[in-house]
Amino acid sequence: MKHRSIYLALIFSTFFWGANFNLGKYVVQLTDPLSAAAWRFIMAATVMTFYTLIKERIDWAGIRRNLIALTVMALVGIFGFNVAFLYGLQTTSSVNGSLIMTLNPTITVILTALVLGEAVSWRQVLGLALSMMGVVTVVTGGSWAALTHLTFARGDALILLGNLCWAAYSVIGKRAVKNLSSVQTTAATMFIGSIAITGLALAAHSGTVPMPPAISLSGLAIMALFGTVLAYLWWNDGIRSIGPARTAVFFDLVPIFTMLIAILLGEQVMISQWVGAVLVITGVLFSSGALDAMLKPSANAAA
């Protein structure tokens, strides 16, 4: 039952991240991307700090004990990940970016095996393959020509670096952070990450971070609350509960939710993209172990 709630929370995390792509596309039309990222994490860190104070109070002893690991997580998974994607998407196509993003679960599984010594099962390999095939189908519309015309540019390298940062964030949290709740971990890394991103924005804008217009700020507030605070909190909880490798598989749902939200906004979707969505969901269920968890009650009832 506990794992079911974890899987549901991870699905909602990827839904919020998928929504961030749609919201972010609108926000950056009114606000420069670096300022938008800074205000998003300022708001997110503030909300997360208050939430931690109310729910658990701040575990200063635990944070001091894990400060090095938390700082590395923040610089890699929040600052590094977001900055790499921010600048990467400025110099590469959305198709390239989406395809490279699908490598994240595979990178996480490899890092988990190398750093944590966890074995990689054939089910994980098969599930990852299905998920990757599905996302490739979604972002290319099933067109082989779209794959054959891809080129590797500086932006692609930055997005690949962002993937590595996000995978490292998950593995470092599992490996190095000891006796600290996912709430404390999320609050600390978000606070440190927001300082780093704001510092970069201040440097880029001569000591000030421009205030976005009110409508843009509303979009950033939604992104901060749902796509940052809740999503990161649930993601860290998933890492602690089922491990980084099984958690990472859910990341492939992000482009699926982006596509579904686009449909609600009036965009047309091809049959090949629906096929890709089915492949991704099947791969996630298979590789994460969620399918077994859902079938267990039926098996017990039959017994």
N, C-alpha and C positions, 0 to 999 in steps of 0.2 A: 504493500500500500504506500509506503514511504517513497519507493522508487517511482511509483506512478505519479505522485505529486511532483517529484523532481523532473520527470520527463515533461510533464505539463508546463512547469515553470520554464524549462529550457525552450519549449516550443513558443511560449509567449515572448521570451527574450529575443528569439530570432524574428518573430513577428514585428516587435518594436524596432529592431534594427532594419528590417525590410521597409518599414514605414519611414524610417529616418532618411532613406534614399529619396523618397518622394518629397518629404518635407524639406530636406536639405537642398534639393534642386530648386525649390521655390525661394528658400531663405537666401541662398548665395546670389540670387538675382538682385537683391536689395542690399546685401552686406558682403564685404569681402570675406573670403573663406577663413582666413586666419583669425579675424576679429570674431566671426561667428563661432569658431571652435573655442576661443577663449571664453566668451560669454556663456556658451553652453556648459562648459566645465566649471566655471565659477558658480553658476546656479546649481549644478548637480552636486558639487562638493559641499555647498552650503546646506542643501536639503539633506544630503547623506549624513552630514555632521549632526544636525538636529535629530534625525532619525536614530542615530546611534546613541545620542545622549538620552533619548526617551526610552529606547528599547533595552539597552544594556549598560549605559554609561560608557565612557571611553576607558578602555583598558590600557592605561599609560604604561604599566609594567610590561604587558605583552607587546605593545607597539615598540617600546625601547628595545626589548629583547630581539625583535624581528626587524628592526629599523633598516638594516642593510638590505635584507631580502625585499622588504616592502618598497624601498626606494628604487631598487633595480626593477621590480615589477612595474612601478609607476612610470619610470623613464622608458621602459621597453614597451609595455602593453598599452599605456594611455598616451604618453607623449610620442613615443616612436611610431606606434601603430597609426595614430591619427595624422601626424605630420607626413609620414611616408605616403599614406593614401591621398592626403590633401594635394601634395605636390605631384604625386604620380598621376592622378587623374587629370591634371592640367596638361600633361604631355603625352597621354596615350588615349586610345579609344575605349569606350565603355565595354565593347566586346572583349578586347584584350584584358581589361581590368577584371571583368566578371570571370573569365576563364582562369586567370591566375589565382583569383580568390578561392576557386574550388580546390586548390592544392592544400588549403589550410588543414583540413582533417588529416591528410596524408602526412604533412610535415609534423603535426602534433603527435601522430602515432609513432613516427620515426624517432622524434625527440624523447617521447615517453619510453620507448624501448632502450634508447642509448643512455638516457639520464637516470630513469627510474628502474631500469632493468625489467620492465614488464614485457611478457611475451606477447607477440602479435598473433592472434588466431586467424585461421583461414576464413572464419566468418567475418572478422573485421576487414580483411583484405577484400573479400567479395562485396561486402556492404559499401566500402569506400569506392570500389570500382563502379558499382551501380549508381551511387550518388554522383560521382564525377561525370559518368556518362549522361546522367539526367540533366545536370547543370549545363554541360556542354551543349546538349540538345536544346535547352531553353534559350541560352544566350545566342546561339547561332541560328535558331529557327530550323534546325535539322539540315542546314545547308553545308555541304562539304566544301563548297567554294569559299565560305566564310572562314573556314579553318586553314585552307591552303593559301589564303592571302594575308594571314596574320604576319606581322613583322615585330621584331623585338627591339624596343627602343629604351631610352633612359627611364621613361615613365613606367615601363614594364618592370624594370629592375627595382624601382622604388616600391611598386605594389608587391612584388615578390618579397622585398625586405619587410614590408608591413605585415605580410603573412607570417614571416618568420618571427617578427616581434610578438604577434598575437599568440602564436603557438608557444613561444618562450614564456609569455605571461602566464599561461595555463600551467606549464610544467614547473616553473619556478614556484608558483603558489603551492603546488602539491609537494614539491621536494623540500623547499627551504623554510616555509612558514610553519612554525610549530606552536601548538596550543593557543591559537588565535582564531576566533570565530570568523565566518565568512562576512558577517556584518562589519567587524573591526577591520578586516583585510580590505574590503571594498571601500570603506570610509577613508582609511589611511592612504591607499594607493590613489584614490580619486583626488584627495586633497593635495598630495604631492604632485600628481600629474597636472592638476589645474594650475599650480604655481609655475611649473615648467612651461606649459602652453601659453599662459598669460605673459610670462617673461619673454618668450619669443615674439608674441604679438606686440608687446611694448617696444622691443628692439626694432621691429619692422615698421612701427608707426611713430618713431621719434618720441618715445616715452608716454604714449597714450594709446588706449584701446577705444576706437570710435564706438559710440553707443548706437546700436541698430535702431531703425524706425520701429514704432510700436507693433506693427503687424508682424514684422520679422522677429521681434523679441518674443511675441506670443508663440510663434513656431519653434523658436529655440527653447522656450520654457517647456513645451510638450516633449521635445527631443531630450531635454535634460532630465525630466521626471521619469518618463517611460523608457526612452531609448538609451538612457545612461544609468540612472540610479537603480531602477528595478531590473533592467537587463543585466547590468554588471553584477548586481547582488545575487540574482538567481544563477548567473553563470558560475560565479565563484562557489556557490552552494553546490552546484552540479559537479564541479571539479572535486570538491571534498567528498561528495557522496558516491559518485560512480567513476571517478578518475578522469584525467584530462583527455585520454584517447577516446573514450566513449562519449564524453561531453562534446568534443570537437566535431563529431559527425553531424551534430545538429546545425552547425554553422552553414551547411549546404542548403538549409531551408531558407536562408535569407533571400536569395534571388527569387525563390518561389513565391514568398510573401510579397516581394516587390512587384512581381508580375500580377498577383491576384489583386493587389491594391490598385495597380494601374488599370485593371479591368473595371473596377468600381468607378474609376475616374474617367471611363469612356474609351480606353484604348482597346484596339482589336488584338486578339491573341490567336495564334495559329494552332492547328491540331498538333503539330510537332512539339509545341511548347507544353501542351497538356500531357503528351507522352513523357516528356522530360520530367515534369512535375511528379508523375507516378513513379518513375525510376528513382528520383531523389528520395521521396517519402519511403519507398520500399527499402532503399539502401540504408537510410537512417534507422528505421525500425529493426532491420536485420543486424546491423553492425553495433548498435548501441545496446542491444539486449532488451529493448523495450518490447519487442514482439513476444519474447519469452515471458516477460512479466505480465503481459496482457492475456496470454494463453494459460498461465498457471492456474487461475481460479477455475477455468473450464476443465482442466485436466483433473484438478482435485475433486471437482463436483462429480466428474465421471467415475472417479475411483470410489 
